[in-house]
Amino acid sequence: MMHSKKKIIGRVVLVVLILAISGVWLAGYIDVNKRFPKPEQQIHSTGEWIKTGNVSIKVNSAEYMPQEEANSQYGSQLLASDSEAYYFIVKMDIKNETDEEIRLSKGLLEHLGLEIYPVGARMYGETMEDGELTSVRLKAQEQKEIVFNFLLSSGSMRTDRRWMLKKSRISIVLSNYPVHEIIILDDIKGL
């Protein structure tokens, strides 16, 4: 009789613990989804003007090329110590919408990234002007074509998995939250 009473008490304690843990998990799950709802999607395409902050941008073209070809085509020694490195070269028109001179590295570049989904790779780019990596300034109301390079090294994505790029959605990410704003790169030369 005493033995069966201990079994019943043990089972009751176990059920109460499971219910308590489930209740805490459920409360946390619901609370997180109320605080951070799924972001609204804004999807743009190549050739479309998008206003972001105090600049407007338009992606003109995108290319995928090995490091040697990027070095010879753009006249610069891009800094990658990886012999298997490839670059995404993206050409964009950027227009300063303000009445003041701005530095792109301060306003736009700290938020701009290249995302490869569902692979999970995300890279941040550097600006190139006249074959040199540089910090670009735009005068008031000035519009200029800027070349961005995004490095895809073996550390970002192994060479034996690069075949997945053809089946992936490659995009420029302007913001993630509360609005997920991206520019889909449809026609990437060299891919």
GUVEXGU-979254 format. One record per residue (C-alpha): x, y, z; residue in three letters; residue number from 1. Coordinates in Angstrom, 3 decimals. Each point is the difference from the previous one (the first is absolute). Layout:
// residues N
<node><u>X</u><v>Y</v><w>Z</w><res>ala</res><n>NUM</n></node>
...
This chain:
// residues 191
<node><u>0.000</u><v>0.000</v><w>0.000</w><res>met</res><n>1</n></node>
<node><u>2.820</u><v>2.383</v><w>0.873</w><res>met</res><n>2</n></node>
<node><u>1.831</u><v>-0.974</v><w>-3.162</w><res>his</res><n>3</n></node>
<node><u>-2.940</u><v>0.864</v><w>-2.317</w><res>ser</res><n>4</n></node>
<node><u>-0.517</u><v>3.334</v><w>1.836</w><res>lys</res><n>5</n></node>
<node><u>3.612</u><v>1.003</v><w>-0.791</w><res>lys</res><n>6</n></node>
<node><u>-0.541</u><v>-0.898</v><w>-3.669</w><res>lys</res><n>7</n></node>
<node><u>-3.137</u><v>2.143</v><w>-0.170</w><res>ile</res><n>8</n></node>
<node><u>1.746</u><v>2.965</v><w>1.689</w><res>ile</res><n>9</n></node>
<node><u>2.970</u><v>-0.355</v><w>-2.386</w><res>gly</res><n>10</n></node>
<node><u>-2.289</u><v>-0.011</v><w>-3.036</w><res>arg</res><n>11</n></node>
<node><u>-1.958</u><v>3.019</v><w>1.258</w><res>val</res><n>12</n></node>
<node><u>3.252</u><v>1.931</v><w>0.584</w><res>val</res><n>13</n></node>
<node><u>1.209</u><v>-0.921</v><w>-3.504</w><res>leu</res><n>14</n></node>
<node><u>-3.278</u><v>1.098</v><w>-1.630</w><res>val</res><n>15</n></node>
<node><u>0.032</u><v>3.296</v><w>1.950</w><res>val</res><n>16</n></node>
<node><u>3.611</u><v>0.652</v><w>-1.075</w><res>leu</res><n>17</n></node>
<node><u>-0.797</u><v>-0.716</v><w>-3.654</w><res>ile</res><n>18</n></node>
<node><u>-3.044</u><v>2.294</v><w>0.128</w><res>leu</res><n>19</n></node>
<node><u>2.004</u><v>2.781</v><w>1.700</w><res>ala</res><n>20</n></node>
<node><u>2.838</u><v>-0.197</v><w>-2.537</w><res>ile</res><n>21</n></node>
<node><u>-2.495</u><v>-0.090</v><w>-2.892</w><res>ser</res><n>22</n></node>
<node><u>-1.828</u><v>3.028</v><w>1.430</w><res>gly</res><n>23</n></node>
<node><u>3.207</u><v>2.022</v><w>0.350</w><res>val</res><n>24</n></node>
<node><u>1.094</u><v>-0.926</v><w>-3.537</w><res>trp</res><n>25</n></node>
<node><u>-3.419</u><v>0.875</v><w>-1.465</w><res>leu</res><n>26</n></node>
<node><u>-0.113</u><v>3.361</v><w>1.811</w><res>ala</res><n>27</n></node>
<node><u>3.492</u><v>0.855</v><w>-1.255</w><res>gly</res><n>28</n></node>
<node><u>-0.801</u><v>-1.095</v><w>-3.550</w><res>tyr</res><n>29</n></node>
<node><u>-3.179</u><v>2.079</v><w>-0.191</w><res>ile</res><n>30</n></node>
<node><u>1.651</u><v>3.016</v><w>1.650</w><res>asp</res><n>31</n></node>
<node><u>2.960</u><v>-0.006</v><w>-2.426</w><res>val</res><n>32</n></node>
<node><u>-2.275</u><v>-0.155</v><w>-3.048</w><res>asn</res><n>33</n></node>
<node><u>-2.060</u><v>2.937</v><w>1.297</w><res>lys</res><n>34</n></node>
<node><u>3.102</u><v>2.136</v><w>0.544</w><res>arg</res><n>35</n></node>
<node><u>1.724</u><v>-0.977</v><w>-3.235</w><res>phe</res><n>36</n></node>
<node><u>-2.577</u><v>-0.758</v><w>-2.692</w><res>pro</res><n>37</n></node>
<node><u>1.098</u><v>-1.271</v><w>-3.395</w><res>lys</res><n>38</n></node>
<node><u>1.458</u><v>2.894</v><w>-2.036</w><res>pro</res><n>39</n></node>
<node><u>-1.847</u><v>1.487</v><w>-2.953</w><res>glu</res><n>40</n></node>
<node><u>1.617</u><v>-0.922</v><w>-3.344</w><res>gln</res><n>41</n></node>
<node><u>0.962</u><v>2.611</v><w>-2.607</w><res>gln</res><n>42</n></node>
<node><u>1.552</u><v>-1.655</v><w>-3.031</w><res>ile</res><n>43</n></node>
<node><u>1.523</u><v>2.093</v><w>-2.788</w><res>his</res><n>44</n></node>
<node><u>1.670</u><v>-0.981</v><w>-3.253</w><res>ser</res><n>45</n></node>
<node><u>3.034</u><v>1.043</v><w>-2.018</w><res>thr</res><n>46</n></node>
<node><u>-0.509</u><v>3.320</v><w>-1.796</w><res>gly</res><n>47</n></node>
<node><u>-2.490</u><v>1.389</v><w>2.528</w><res>glu</res><n>48</n></node>
<node><u>0.700</u><v>3.196</v><w>1.991</w><res>trp</res><n>49</n></node>
<node><u>-0.334</u><v>-0.472</v><w>3.774</w><res>ile</res><n>50</n></node>
<node><u>0.173</u><v>2.776</v><w>2.581</w><res>lys</res><n>51</n></node>
<node><u>1.808</u><v>-1.067</v><w>3.143</w><res>thr</res><n>52</n></node>
<node><u>0.956</u><v>2.577</v><w>2.610</w><res>gly</res><n>53</n></node>
<node><u>1.329</u><v>3.102</v><w>-1.724</w><res>asn</res><n>54</n></node>
<node><u>1.046</u><v>-1.732</v><w>-3.242</w><res>val</res><n>55</n></node>
<node><u>-1.754</u><v>-1.683</v><w>-2.912</w><res>ser</res><n>56</n></node>
<node><u>1.597</u><v>-3.083</v><w>-1.516</w><res>ile</res><n>57</n></node>
<node><u>-0.475</u><v>-2.044</v><w>-3.155</w><res>lys</res><n>58</n></node>
<node><u>1.839</u><v>-3.253</v><w>-0.731</w><res>val</res><n>59</n></node>
<node><u>1.205</u><v>0.019</v><w>-3.610</w><res>asn</res><n>60</n></node>
<node><u>1.808</u><v>-3.342</v><w>-0.278</w><res>ser</res><n>61</n></node>
<node><u>1.597</u><v>-2.827</v><w>1.950</w><res>ala</res><n>62</n></node>
<node><u>2.893</u><v>-2.305</v><w>-0.916</w><res>glu</res><n>63</n></node>
<node><u>1.581</u><v>-3.068</v><w>1.603</w><res>tyr</res><n>64</n></node>
<node><u>3.688</u><v>-0.491</v><w>-0.793</w><res>met</res><n>65</n></node>
<node><u>3.224</u><v>-1.527</v><w>1.343</w><res>pro</res><n>66</n></node>
<node><u>2.518</u><v>2.223</v><w>1.741</w><res>gln</res><n>67</n></node>
<node><u>2.469</u><v>0.108</v><w>-2.919</w><res>glu</res><n>68</n></node>
<node><u>-2.669</u><v>1.172</v><w>-2.432</w><res>glu</res><n>69</n></node>
<node><u>-1.262</u><v>2.645</v><w>2.441</w><res>ala</res><n>70</n></node>
<node><u>3.556</u><v>1.270</v><w>0.495</w><res>asn</res><n>71</n></node>
<node><u>0.661</u><v>0.272</v><w>-3.741</w><res>ser</res><n>72</n></node>
<node><u>-3.407</u><v>1.453</v><w>-0.874</w><res>gln</res><n>73</n></node>
<node><u>-0.121</u><v>2.644</v><w>2.723</w><res>tyr</res><n>74</n></node>
<node><u>3.725</u><v>0.790</v><w>0.163</w><res>gly</res><n>75</n></node>
<node><u>0.406</u><v>-0.574</v><w>3.700</w><res>ser</res><n>76</n></node>
<node><u>1.528</u><v>-2.599</v><w>2.252</w><res>gln</res><n>77</n></node>
<node><u>-3.063</u><v>-1.031</v><w>1.972</w><res>leu</res><n>78</n></node>
<node><u>1.123</u><v>-1.232</v><w>3.377</w><res>leu</res><n>79</n></node>
<node><u>-0.756</u><v>-3.690</v><w>0.323</w><res>ala</res><n>80</n></node>
<node><u>2.675</u><v>-2.445</v><w>1.112</w><res>ser</res><n>81</n></node>
<node><u>-2.194</u><v>-2.901</v><w>-1.106</w><res>asp</res><n>82</n></node>
<node><u>0.865</u><v>-1.341</v><w>-3.478</w><res>ser</res><n>83</n></node>
<node><u>-3.550</u><v>-1.380</v><w>-0.310</w><res>glu</res><n>84</n></node>
<node><u>-1.579</u><v>3.411</v><w>0.637</w><res>ala</res><n>85</n></node>
<node><u>-2.755</u><v>1.265</v><w>-2.249</w><res>tyr</res><n>86</n></node>
<node><u>-1.612</u><v>3.414</v><w>-0.111</w><res>tyr</res><n>87</n></node>
<node><u>-3.483</u><v>1.271</v><w>-0.558</w><res>phe</res><n>88</n></node>
<node><u>0.451</u><v>3.348</v><w>-1.751</w><res>ile</res><n>89</n></node>
<node><u>-3.141</u><v>2.150</v><w>0.181</w><res>val</res><n>90</n></node>
<node><u>-0.321</u><v>3.290</v><w>-1.867</w><res>lys</res><n>91</n></node>
<node><u>-2.486</u><v>2.472</v><w>1.468</w><res>met</res><n>92</n></node>
<node><u>-1.150</u><v>3.520</v><w>-0.733</w><res>asp</res><n>93</n></node>
<node><u>-0.186</u><v>1.931</v><w>3.256</w><res>ile</res><n>94</n></node>
<node><u>-1.541</u><v>3.452</v><w>0.333</w><res>lys</res><n>95</n></node>
<node><u>0.447</u><v>2.284</v><w>2.992</w><res>asn</res><n>96</n></node>
<node><u>-3.478</u><v>1.383</v><w>0.798</w><res>glu</res><n>97</n></node>
<node><u>1.220</u><v>2.580</v><w>2.544</w><res>thr</res><n>98</n></node>
<node><u>1.421</u><v>3.507</v><w>-0.307</w><res>asp</res><n>99</n></node>
<node><u>3.245</u><v>-1.022</v><w>1.730</w><res>glu</res><n>100</n></node>
<node><u>3.008</u><v>-2.128</v><w>-0.897</w><res>glu</res><n>101</n></node>
<node><u>-0.259</u><v>-3.524</v><w>1.407</w><res>ile</res><n>102</n></node>
<node><u>2.379</u><v>-2.933</v><w>0.482</w><res>arg</res><n>103</n></node>
<node><u>-1.501</u><v>-3.269</v><w>-1.170</w><res>leu</res><n>104</n></node>
<node><u>1.957</u><v>-2.013</v><w>2.547</w><res>ser</res><n>105</n></node>
<node><u>-1.812</u><v>1.794</v><w>2.800</w><res>lys</res><n>106</n></node>
<node><u>-3.572</u><v>-0.114</v><w>-1.265</w><res>gly</res><n>107</n></node>
<node><u>-0.485</u><v>-2.817</v><w>-2.454</w><res>leu</res><n>108</n></node>
<node><u>2.850</u><v>-2.498</v><w>0.090</w><res>leu</res><n>109</n></node>
<node><u>-0.308</u><v>-0.940</v><w>3.653</w><res>glu</res><n>110</n></node>
<node><u>-3.454</u><v>-1.457</v><w>-0.752</w><res>his</res><n>111</n></node>
<node><u>0.476</u><v>-1.376</v><w>-3.522</w><res>leu</res><n>112</n></node>
<node><u>0.799</u><v>-3.686</v><w>-0.390</w><res>gly</res><n>113</n></node>
<node><u>-0.146</u><v>-2.802</v><w>-2.554</w><res>leu</res><n>114</n></node>
<node><u>-2.036</u><v>-2.995</v><w>1.139</w><res>glu</res><n>115</n></node>
<node><u>-0.099</u><v>-3.459</v><w>-1.541</w><res>ile</res><n>116</n></node>
<node><u>-3.141</u><v>-1.867</v><w>1.078</w><res>tyr</res><n>117</n></node>
<node><u>-0.500</u><v>-2.862</v><w>0.981</w><res>pro</res><n>118</n></node>
<node><u>3.772</u><v>-0.622</v><w>0.113</w><res>val</res><n>119</n></node>
<node><u>0.268</u><v>2.434</v><w>2.905</w><res>gly</res><n>120</n></node>
<node><u>2.957</u><v>2.065</v><w>-1.192</w><res>ala</res><n>121</n></node>
<node><u>0.028</u><v>3.746</v><w>0.643</w><res>arg</res><n>122</n></node>
<node><u>2.768</u><v>2.353</v><w>-1.086</w><res>met</res><n>123</n></node>
<node><u>0.651</u><v>3.704</v><w>0.345</w><res>tyr</res><n>124</n></node>
<node><u>1.445</u><v>1.907</v><w>-2.926</w><res>gly</res><n>125</n></node>
<node><u>2.647</u><v>2.598</v><w>-0.658</w><res>glu</res><n>126</n></node>
<node><u>-0.188</u><v>2.856</v><w>-2.477</w><res>thr</res><n>127</n></node>
<node><u>2.378</u><v>0.362</v><w>-2.907</w><res>met</res><n>128</n></node>
<node><u>0.730</u><v>3.151</v><w>-1.978</w><res>glu</res><n>129</n></node>
<node><u>2.500</u><v>0.070</v><w>-2.874</w><res>asp</res><n>130</n></node>
<node><u>1.227</u><v>-3.484</v><w>0.956</w><res>gly</res><n>131</n></node>
<node><u>0.724</u><v>0.917</v><w>3.622</w><res>glu</res><n>132</n></node>
<node><u>-1.846</u><v>-0.889</v><w>3.200</w><res>leu</res><n>133</n></node>
<node><u>-1.182</u><v>3.303</v><w>1.400</w><res>thr</res><n>134</n></node>
<node><u>-2.514</u><v>1.864</v><w>2.128</w><res>ser</res><n>135</n></node>
<node><u>-2.371</u><v>1.750</v><w>-2.394</w><res>val</res><n>136</n></node>
<node><u>-1.380</u><v>3.478</v><w>0.612</w><res>arg</res><n>137</n></node>
<node><u>-2.965</u><v>1.432</v><w>-1.868</w><res>leu</res><n>138</n></node>
<node><u>-0.621</u><v>3.723</v><w>-0.302</w><res>lys</res><n>139</n></node>
<node><u>-3.494</u><v>1.436</v><w>0.435</w><res>ala</res><n>140</n></node>
<node><u>-2.418</u><v>-1.454</v><w>-2.587</w><res>gln</res><n>141</n></node>
<node><u>2.877</u><v>-1.833</v><w>-1.744</w><res>glu</res><n>142</n></node>
<node><u>-0.584</u><v>-3.320</v><w>-1.756</w><res>gln</res><n>143</n></node>
<node><u>2.848</u><v>-2.416</v><w>-0.668</w><res>lys</res><n>144</n></node>
<node><u>0.511</u><v>-3.608</v><w>-1.083</w><res>glu</res><n>145</n></node>
<node><u>1.791</u><v>-1.867</v><w>2.782</w><res>ile</res><n>146</n></node>
<node><u>1.594</u><v>-3.446</v><w>-0.264</w><res>val</res><n>147</n></node>
<node><u>-0.344</u><v>-2.257</v><w>3.058</w><res>phe</res><n>148</n></node>
<node><u>1.950</u><v>-3.204</v><w>0.490</w><res>asn</res><n>149</n></node>
<node><u>-1.166</u><v>-2.790</v><w>2.279</w><res>phe</res><n>150</n></node>
<node><u>2.589</u><v>-2.677</v><w>0.806</w><res>leu</res><n>151</n></node>
<node><u>-1.094</u><v>-3.640</v><w>-0.024</w><res>leu</res><n>152</n></node>
<node><u>2.927</u><v>-1.847</v><w>1.562</w><res>ser</res><n>153</n></node>
<node><u>0.321</u><v>-3.657</v><w>0.936</w><res>ser</res><n>154</n></node>
<node><u>-0.761</u><v>1.027</v><w>3.579</w><res>gly</res><n>155</n></node>
<node><u>-3.371</u><v>1.427</v><w>-1.061</w><res>ser</res><n>156</n></node>
<node><u>-0.900</u><v>-2.926</v><w>-2.228</w><res>met</res><n>157</n></node>
<node><u>2.064</u><v>-3.070</v><w>-0.832</w><res>arg</res><n>158</n></node>
<node><u>0.910</u><v>-0.452</v><w>-3.660</w><res>thr</res><n>159</n></node>
<node><u>-1.730</u><v>-3.398</v><w>-0.196</w><res>asp</res><n>160</n></node>
<node><u>-3.298</u><v>1.669</v><w>0.975</w><res>arg</res><n>161</n></node>
<node><u>0.112</u><v>2.881</v><w>-2.486</w><res>arg</res><n>162</n></node>
<node><u>-2.223</u><v>-1.893</v><w>-2.428</w><res>trp</res><n>163</n></node>
<node><u>-2.815</u><v>0.967</v><w>2.370</w><res>met</res><n>164</n></node>
<node><u>0.327</u><v>3.645</v><w>-1.068</w><res>leu</res><n>165</n></node>
<node><u>-1.907</u><v>-0.742</v><w>-3.216</w><res>lys</res><n>166</n></node>
<node><u>-3.007</u><v>-1.188</v><w>1.995</w><res>lys</res><n>167</n></node>
<node><u>0.143</u><v>2.733</v><w>2.650</w><res>ser</res><n>168</n></node>
<node><u>-1.657</u><v>3.386</v><w>0.320</w><res>arg</res><n>169</n></node>
<node><u>2.787</u><v>2.578</v><w>-0.045</w><res>ile</res><n>170</n></node>
<node><u>-1.012</u><v>3.456</v><w>1.167</w><res>ser</res><n>171</n></node>
<node><u>1.236</u><v>3.309</v><w>1.341</w><res>ile</res><n>172</n></node>
<node><u>-1.436</u><v>0.514</v><w>3.482</w><res>val</res><n>173</n></node>
<node><u>-0.822</u><v>3.585</v><w>0.938</w><res>leu</res><n>174</n></node>
<node><u>-1.688</u><v>-0.712</v><w>3.348</w><res>ser</res><n>175</n></node>
<node><u>-1.152</u><v>-3.023</v><w>1.981</w><res>asn</res><n>176</n></node>
<node><u>-2.405</u><v>1.297</v><w>2.630</w><res>tyr</res><n>177</n></node>
<node><u>-2.751</u><v>1.308</v><w>0.373</w><res>pro</res><n>178</n></node>
<node><u>-0.103</u><v>-0.060</v><w>-3.829</w><res>val</res><n>179</n></node>
<node><u>2.017</u><v>-2.641</v><w>-1.861</w><res>his</res><n>180</n></node>
<node><u>0.985</u><v>2.001</v><w>-3.089</w><res>glu</res><n>181</n></node>
<node><u>2.001</u><v>-1.758</v><w>-2.712</w><res>ile</res><n>182</n></node>
<node><u>1.006</u><v>0.400</v><w>-3.638</w><res>ile</res><n>183</n></node>
<node><u>-0.065</u><v>-3.334</v><w>-1.844</w><res>ile</res><n>184</n></node>
<node><u>2.968</u><v>-0.418</v><w>-2.358</w><res>leu</res><n>185</n></node>
<node><u>-1.636</u><v>-1.840</v><w>-2.890</w><res>asp</res><n>186</n></node>
<node><u>2.547</u><v>-0.126</v><w>-2.800</w><res>asp</res><n>187</n></node>
<node><u>3.491</u><v>-0.493</v><w>1.451</w><res>ile</res><n>188</n></node>
<node><u>2.632</u><v>-0.324</v><w>-2.718</w><res>lys</res><n>189</n></node>
<node><u>2.461</u><v>-2.848</v><w>0.508</w><res>gly</res><n>190</n></node>
<node><u>-2.254</u><v>-2.087</v><w>2.215</w><res>leu</res><n>191</n></node>
